[in-house]
Amino acid sequence: MALLKIYDQNKQEAGEINLDSDIFEVPVRPEILNLVVRAQRAAYRAGTHAAKERGQVSGGGKKPFSQKGTGRARAGSNRSPLWRGGAVLFAPKPRDYSFKVNKKVRRLALKMALSSRLAEDNLMVVKAIDLPEIKTKEFVKVAGNLGLSKALVVASAENTNLKLSARNVPGITVMTASQLTVFDILRHPQLVLLEETVAPLEARFKQNSEA
């Protein structure tokens, strides 16, 4: 078990919490993190790119000029890939870039991402972030108190006041535990877990391991 201090939104100590070492103290293997992040980013790609090959470009039926006597290189069509406005050789076509990564590997990578933030001392547990209204200024004040510059804040459920107050703050992302991904953790140097998030997060891994 990893013992971590709990802070309030003014960064005053508000208790301690034990984090499950099977989730937060897993040896980090960069190749697994790399595989899962590549899979996530590949799945985001639309894959709608396209260009016309020679058989799809309109025109080009008539020979553009005589075979001989012009002093120019021979040409049979103005839709040749050599010509401007012509076809494209080996043109890109719509495709699906996603590839499968086993569920156990994805789960292990998420544990490793969480463990890496704890090992770097960049994981903070906050008792709660209570904002009475949707106000960016109020969240900026809380972020300043906690020393957040580029951070991922994880809540157990949708917190409208928190999410909308933080959405225009550069470098800050707010999401729920169920939305948490390896890529989101790794692209934010700081990770903030609200206290209410820890138990459901640990239960999520235990349920998956029993299934």
CORPEGI-V392192 format. One record per residue. PSI is psi in radians with two decimals (NA if undefined). NEAR is the number of other ideal C-beta (glycine too) atoms within 8 Angstrom. Layout:
PSI;NEAR + PSI;NEAR
This chain:
2.38;6 + 2.13;9 + 2.17;7 + 2.53;11 + 2.58;8 + 2.35;13 + 2.68;13 + -3.10;10 + -0.08;12 + 0.15;5 + 0.68;8 + 2.42;6 + 2.33;6 + 0.35;7 + -2.92;7 + 2.77;7 + 2.50;11 + 2.18;8 + 2.38;14 + 2.11;9 + -0.39;8 + -0.24;7 + -0.70;13 + 0.00;12 + 0.82;10 + 2.37;11 + 2.32;5 + 2.26;9 + 1.88;7 + -0.57;6 + -0.55;6 + -0.73;11 + -0.75;15 + -0.76;8 + -0.82;11 + -0.70;15 + -0.73;11 + -0.69;8 + -0.74;13 + -0.81;11 + -0.59;9 + -0.64;10 + -0.45;8 + -0.36;5 + 2.35;8 + -0.64;3 + 0.53;8 + 0.15;5 + 2.56;7 + 2.58;8 + 2.76;7 + 2.36;8 + 3.12;11 + -0.64;9 + -0.13;5 + -0.21;6 + 2.29;11 + 2.73;4 + -2.93;6 + 0.20;10 + -0.58;4 + 2.44;4 + 2.24;8 + -0.55;6 + 2.97;6 + 2.65;6 + -0.68;4 + 2.82;4 + -0.13;4 + -0.29;6 + 0.04;3 + 2.86;6 + 2.60;3 + 2.48;5 + 2.32;11 + -0.27;5 + 2.48;11 + 0.11;10 + 0.25;12 + 2.57;12 + -0.29;8 + -0.29;4 + 2.60;10 + 2.32;3 + 0.02;5 + -2.91;14 + 3.06;13 + 2.27;9 + 2.33;6 + 0.90;4 + 2.50;10 + 2.52;5 + 2.68;6 + 2.37;6 + 2.83;5 + 2.08;4 + -0.19;8 + 2.64;8 + 2.71;6 + 2.40;5 + 2.29;8 + 2.57;6 + -0.69;6 + -0.65;6 + -0.73;11 + -0.73;12 + -0.73;11 + -0.70;10 + -0.66;13 + -0.70;13 + -0.74;13 + -0.70;15 + -0.77;12 + -0.74;14 + -0.63;14 + -0.64;12 + -0.64;12 + -0.76;14 + -0.57;8 + 0.02;7 + 0.62;5 + 0.35;9 + 2.21;13 + 2.37;10 + 2.14;14 + 2.34;14 + -0.84;11 + 2.70;9 + 1.76;11 + 2.05;5 + 2.10;12 + -0.44;5 + 2.95;6 + 1.80;7 + 1.95;8 + -0.68;9 + -0.67;6 + -0.71;11 + -0.69;15 + -0.67;9 + -0.77;8 + -0.76;11 + -0.67;13 + -0.73;8 + -0.66;9 + -0.13;12 + 0.61;6 + 2.29;11 + -0.85;8 + 1.61;8 + 2.64;14 + 2.09;11 + 2.16;14 + 2.14;14 + 2.83;14 + -0.46;8 + 3.00;5 + 2.16;6 + 1.68;9 + -0.80;7 + -0.74;10 + -0.84;13 + -0.80;10 + -0.51;8 + -0.49;12 + -0.17;14 + -0.43;7 + 0.15;4 + 2.03;10 + 2.34;3 + -0.14;7 + 2.31;12 + 2.38;9 + 2.28;11 + 2.96;10 + 2.89;10 + -0.59;11 + -0.37;5 + -0.09;7 + 2.29;11 + 2.84;8 + -0.79;14 + -0.74;10 + -0.69;12 + -0.81;15 + -0.45;10 + -0.05;5 + 2.03;12 + -0.48;6 + 2.45;12 + 2.20;13 + 2.11;14 + 2.19;12 + 2.53;14 + -0.66;11 + -0.24;9 + -0.48;12 + -0.88;11 + -0.85;7 + -0.60;10 + -0.77;13 + -0.67;11 + -0.63;8 + -0.75;10 + -0.66;13 + -0.67;8 + -0.72;8 + -0.63;9 + -0.50;7 + -0.46;5 + NA;4
